[in-house]
Amino acid sequence: MHTYIEVIHTALIAFPLIAMLFTLPYMLYNYHKYGSVFSLKVVIVYSFILYMMTVYFLVILPLPSIASVAASPGVRPQLIPFHFLHDIAEYADKNHVPLWKNQALFQVLFNVVMFIPFGMYLRYYFRCTWKKALLYSFCFTLFLETTQLSGIYGIYPKPFRMFDVDDLIANTTGGMIGYALMNMIRFLLPSRSRLDQKSYELGKRVSFFRRTLAVLCDLAFSATIAGMLSLLIPHTFSLWFVLYYILSTGKTRKRTPGMALTSLRLYSTIPPHTKKIELWQIIIRYLSIFSVFYFFPAAMCHLLSAARLGTGLFVIAYMVFMAVIFFRIIERRPVFFSKWSGTIVESDIEELEKHERQKG
């Protein structure tokens, strides 16, 4: 029991690092599909990740030294189905203990219980049929047993834990028990379809964080493309940087790649307020953005420095200007580049929701 608690403690320590690596892809997936990141779904998904990590750590930890494993005779696989019945009887005979104190029985029950949450997640959140739940439960336990048989994929020269066919049976049984139990208690939880509906409702609004994520994605894409092209044609970084936005948006006439990842698009505010964006609107929008946020401050700092005038006051005034623009965007109020180009960023989630309903 002490070893199990230590392993769970290790999983809790390692969880934040795994969660950090998972967070950005998970957020992009949710913003792309639902237009939002719903808090209850986040709790469910991250609890599932923690559960999977804990199960994996229970299988491989504690890790012995490679030298000790190399010097050992290794562990032979147990390939006889239901051999645990013999182990239970043998333990009882040798130790003269009642069934409720039989360690061999506890080991089997532990393997069953360990997979009960897996079956519950499969039914509730992933909405698997019982056939898929059976297949996934078996595949997951087969992966764990193969991890042991391979010495953690060849890291160790020999297996240091036993591949046991009875573990396959016990784990898969636990998964199916969890699948059945979820049917009895799922009325206590909001349905997955209800969670999705709430996500769609939240996704119809454009949050500041969602817009920021789209901007950061576009900055990463544009800087990478512009950097590569400027290596071929020197001193053209700024040109390719601006052309990325104009050309990518002009091709679709509605969004940049960053907007597409977060289910955002440009709408025209010019009567009759259609979804169609003209090319001149795209050009004005992005030229005004880069002129005010990039070219103008760079040019002013250069001129002031050349004239041997201090840039401090200009920088302070420009920071105040940026703060005003920042708060106007947070408040969903139109700013200069939206007004000049007659465009506004809105959520595109209604069309995606309609498409999902048609598929369903």
Buried (B, 14 or more C-beta within 10 A) or exposed (E): EEEEEEBBEBBEEBBEEBBEEEEEEBBBEBBBBBBBBBEEBBEBBBEBBBBBBBBBBBBBBEEEEBEEBEEBEEBEEBEEEEEBEEBBEEBBEEEEEEEEEBEBBBBBEEBBBBBBBBBBBBBBBEEBEBEBBBBBBBEBBBEBBEBBBEBBEEEBBEBBBBBBBBBBBBBBBBBBBBBBBBEEEBEEBEEBEEBBBBBBBBBBEBBEEBBEBBBEBBEEBBBEBBEEBBEEEEEBBBEBBBBBBBEBBBEBBBBBBBBBBBBBBBBBBEEEEEEEBBEEBBBBBBBBBBBBBEEEBEEBBEEBEEEEEEBEEBBEEBEEEEEEBEEBBEEEEBBEBBEBBBBBBBBBBBEBBEEBEEEE
